[in-house]
Amino acid sequence: MLLYCIIAAVSATSIIALGILIFRIAFPTILAYPWIVPPKNSRLRKREKDMTVVFAGSFNPPHRGHFAMIRYLAERFGRVICCIGVNPNKKYDVTPQTRAQILREMLSGGGDRSCCNNVQVKVVTGYIWRYAKTQNAALFFRGIRTWSADGPEERHLQILNSWGPLLLGPVWPLKTIFLEGDPRYLDVSSTLVRRICADGRRRRTHRRDDDGGDKGGGGSNADDELTRLVPECVVEKVSEAYG
């Protein structure tokens, strides 16, 4: 009888857990802009200030849209870890370590330097959810432009981050929250930044050829365009890494 009760309890718990995961995937939590911060002296705000959250992305490269999201998370939560995943079997045009350094410089030099003192940038080999568990993270954030634009790809990652921990942990997966971008930066993307850097490189190459090897000029227009997309403090770094 006791064994039957134990089996029944385990089965019921498994069914409930399965239902929770299916619900999370079917009805993702999306924070639309303007992003809400709980009242300063509320219990929720105090509880969130004791939380560690993970903000995962390729940051290839980081831009003003990323910066706005990170500032919001830093204001709301006690500790924010920006994670850049790395596959040791993959070759990157710009290494995760270089991207991490650009992001660190952006956070330390992009406007109010005190706003991101509680933010760390980490390059993570392996599953980011596993690293997040070692840091006692409470929530897992992903930045998106809009759900309609990025939802299909993000849902695939959400499924992996939901079932991976159960199958490989086995641990209970962190809840994923999708942070929709500030409308001011919806036209800003890492792809656009890379394209501008590549165009600047081509212009410099053509100018050198036209000038018979003269290395001067050609990059200022690209840098001017980049200033709209990334904080000024990292324009040179981004141009150098991607151009």
C-alpha positions as CSV (number, residue, x, y, z in Angstrom):
1,M,0.0,0.0,0.0
2,L,2.8,2.4,0.9
3,L,4.6,1.6,-2.3
4,Y,1.5,2.3,-4.3
5,C,1.0,5.7,-2.6
6,I,4.7,6.6,-3.3
7,I,4.3,5.6,-7.0
8,A,1.0,7.6,-7.3
9,A,2.6,10.7,-5.7
10,V,5.6,10.5,-8.0
11,S,3.4,10.1,-11.0
12,A,1.2,13.0,-10.0
13,T,4.3,15.2,-9.4
14,S,5.7,14.3,-12.8
15,I,2.4,15.1,-14.5
16,I,2.3,18.5,-12.8
17,A,5.9,19.2,-13.7
18,L,5.2,18.3,-17.3
19,G,2.2,20.5,-17.4
20,I,4.2,23.5,-16.0
21,L,6.9,23.1,-18.7
22,I,4.4,22.7,-21.5
23,F,2.6,25.9,-20.3
24,R,5.8,27.8,-20.2
25,I,6.6,26.9,-23.8
26,A,3.1,27.4,-25.1
27,F,2.6,30.7,-23.2
28,P,6.1,32.4,-22.9
29,T,6.6,35.2,-20.4
30,I,7.3,38.3,-22.4
31,L,8.2,41.7,-20.9
32,A,7.1,44.4,-23.3
33,Y,8.5,47.9,-23.3
34,P,8.2,50.1,-21.2
35,W,9.8,47.7,-18.8
36,I,8.3,47.7,-15.3
37,V,10.4,48.1,-12.1
38,P,8.5,47.2,-8.8
39,P,8.1,50.1,-6.3
40,K,11.3,50.9,-4.4
41,N,10.2,49.8,-1.0
42,S,8.0,46.9,-2.0
43,R,8.6,43.3,-0.9
44,L,9.0,42.2,-4.5
45,R,11.7,44.8,-5.1
46,K,13.6,43.8,-2.0
47,R,13.3,40.1,-3.0
48,E,14.6,40.8,-6.5
49,K,17.5,42.8,-5.2
50,D,18.7,39.5,-3.6
51,M,18.4,37.6,-6.9
52,T,20.9,36.6,-9.5
53,V,19.7,36.5,-13.1
54,V,21.4,35.4,-16.3
55,F,21.1,37.4,-19.5
56,A,22.3,35.1,-22.3
57,G,23.2,36.2,-25.9
58,S,25.9,36.0,-28.6
59,F,26.5,39.8,-28.3
60,N,28.1,39.6,-31.8
61,P,28.7,42.5,-31.3
62,P,26.9,44.1,-28.4
63,H,24.9,47.3,-29.3
64,R,22.7,50.0,-27.8
65,G,19.7,47.7,-27.7
66,H,21.7,45.2,-25.5
67,F,23.0,48.0,-23.4
68,A,19.5,49.3,-22.6
69,M,18.3,45.9,-21.6
70,I,21.3,45.3,-19.4
71,R,20.8,48.6,-17.6
72,Y,17.2,47.7,-16.9
73,L,18.2,44.3,-15.5
74,A,20.9,45.9,-13.4
75,E,18.5,48.4,-11.9
76,R,15.9,45.7,-11.1
77,F,18.0,42.8,-9.8
78,G,20.9,42.4,-7.4
79,R,23.3,40.6,-9.7
80,V,23.2,40.2,-13.5
81,I,25.5,37.8,-15.4
82,C,25.7,38.4,-19.1
83,C,26.7,35.0,-20.6
84,I,28.3,34.4,-24.0
85,G,28.2,30.8,-24.9
86,V,31.2,29.2,-26.7
87,N,31.4,25.9,-28.6
88,P,35.0,24.7,-28.5
89,N,34.5,22.9,-31.8
90,K,33.4,26.0,-33.7
91,K,35.6,28.7,-35.2
92,Y,34.5,32.3,-34.7
93,D,35.3,35.3,-36.8
94,V,35.3,37.3,-33.6
95,T,36.0,35.3,-30.6
96,P,33.6,35.2,-27.6
97,Q,36.5,36.6,-25.5
98,T,36.8,39.6,-27.7
99,R,33.0,40.2,-27.6
100,A,33.1,39.8,-23.9
101,Q,35.8,42.5,-23.6
102,I,33.8,44.9,-25.9
103,L,30.7,44.3,-23.7
104,R,32.7,45.0,-20.5
105,E,34.1,48.3,-21.9
106,M,30.6,49.2,-23.0
107,L,29.2,48.7,-19.5
108,S,32.0,50.5,-17.8
109,G,32.1,53.5,-20.2
110,G,28.6,53.8,-21.7
111,G,27.0,56.7,-19.8
112,D,26.4,56.4,-16.1
113,R,29.3,54.1,-15.0
114,S,27.6,53.3,-11.7
115,C,24.5,51.8,-13.3
116,C,26.1,48.5,-14.1
117,N,28.4,47.8,-11.1
118,N,26.4,44.7,-10.4
119,V,26.9,43.2,-13.9
120,Q,29.4,40.5,-14.7
121,V,30.3,39.3,-18.2
122,K,31.2,35.6,-18.6
123,V,32.2,33.4,-21.5
124,V,30.7,30.0,-20.8
125,T,31.8,26.7,-22.4
126,G,29.0,24.2,-22.4
127,Y,25.4,24.6,-21.4
128,I,24.6,28.1,-20.0
129,W,21.7,26.7,-18.0
130,R,24.3,24.5,-16.1
131,Y,26.5,27.5,-15.4
132,A,23.5,29.5,-14.3
133,K,22.6,26.7,-11.7
134,T,26.1,26.9,-10.3
135,Q,25.6,30.7,-9.7
136,N,22.2,30.1,-8.0
137,A,20.5,32.2,-10.7
138,A,16.8,32.6,-10.3
139,L,15.8,33.6,-13.8
140,F,17.0,33.3,-17.3
141,F,16.6,36.3,-19.7
142,R,16.7,36.5,-23.4
143,G,16.6,39.7,-25.4
144,I,14.4,39.9,-28.4
145,R,13.2,42.6,-30.8
146,T,9.6,41.4,-30.7
147,W,8.1,38.0,-30.2
148,S,6.6,38.0,-33.7
149,A,10.1,38.7,-35.2
150,D,12.2,36.4,-33.1
151,G,9.7,34.0,-31.5
152,P,10.1,30.9,-33.7
153,E,13.9,30.8,-33.2
154,E,13.6,31.6,-29.5
155,R,11.0,29.0,-28.9
156,H,13.4,26.3,-30.2
157,L,16.1,27.5,-27.7
158,Q,13.5,27.7,-24.9
159,I,12.6,24.0,-25.5
160,L,16.3,23.1,-25.3
161,N,16.7,25.1,-22.1
162,S,13.6,23.5,-20.6
163,W,14.1,19.9,-21.4
164,G,18.0,19.9,-21.4
165,P,18.3,20.4,-17.6
166,L,15.7,17.6,-16.9
167,L,17.4,15.1,-19.2
168,L,21.1,16.0,-18.6
169,G,21.0,17.5,-15.0
170,P,18.7,16.2,-13.8
171,V,17.7,19.6,-12.4
172,W,14.6,21.8,-12.6
173,P,15.0,24.3,-15.5
174,L,15.1,28.0,-14.8
175,K,12.2,30.1,-16.1
176,T,13.0,32.0,-19.3
177,I,11.7,35.5,-19.6
178,F,11.9,37.3,-23.0
179,L,12.7,41.0,-22.9
180,E,11.3,42.9,-25.8
181,G,13.5,45.7,-27.0
182,D,13.2,49.5,-26.5
183,P,11.4,50.7,-29.6
184,R,14.1,53.3,-30.2
185,Y,16.5,50.5,-31.0
186,L,14.3,48.1,-33.0
187,D,16.2,48.8,-36.2
188,V,19.5,48.2,-34.4
189,S,20.9,44.7,-34.7
190,S,24.3,42.9,-34.5
191,T,23.8,41.9,-38.2
192,L,23.5,45.6,-39.2
193,V,26.6,46.5,-37.1
194,R,28.6,43.8,-38.8
195,R,27.4,44.9,-42.2
196,I,28.5,48.5,-41.6
197,C,31.9,47.4,-40.4
198,A,32.3,45.2,-43.5
199,D,31.3,48.1,-45.7
200,G,33.8,50.4,-44.0
201,R,36.5,47.8,-44.5
202,R,35.7,47.6,-48.2
203,R,35.8,51.4,-48.6
204,R,39.2,51.5,-46.9
205,T,40.5,48.8,-49.2
206,H,39.2,50.6,-52.3
207,R,40.7,53.9,-51.1
208,R,44.1,52.3,-50.6
209,D,44.0,50.8,-54.0
210,D,42.9,54.1,-55.6
211,D,45.7,56.0,-53.7
212,G,48.3,53.5,-54.7
213,G,48.7,52.0,-51.2
214,D,48.0,55.1,-49.0
215,K,46.5,53.8,-45.8
216,G,44.7,56.9,-44.8
217,G,40.9,57.7,-44.7
218,G,37.9,55.7,-45.6
219,G,36.7,54.7,-42.1
220,S,35.2,57.9,-40.7
221,N,31.8,57.4,-42.4
222,A,31.4,53.9,-41.1
223,D,32.4,55.1,-37.6
224,D,29.8,57.8,-37.8
225,E,27.1,55.2,-38.7
226,L,28.3,53.0,-35.9
227,T,27.9,55.7,-33.3
228,R,24.2,55.5,-33.8
229,L,24.3,51.7,-33.1
230,V,26.8,51.3,-30.4
231,P,28.0,53.5,-27.5
232,E,30.7,55.9,-28.6
233,C,33.1,54.4,-26.0
234,V,33.4,51.1,-28.0
235,V,33.0,52.4,-31.6
236,E,36.8,52.0,-32.2
237,K,36.9,48.5,-30.7
238,V,33.9,47.3,-32.7
239,S,35.3,48.8,-35.9
240,E,38.6,47.2,-35.3
241,A,37.2,43.7,-34.4
242,Y,34.6,43.5,-37.2
243,G,36.1,45.7,-39.8
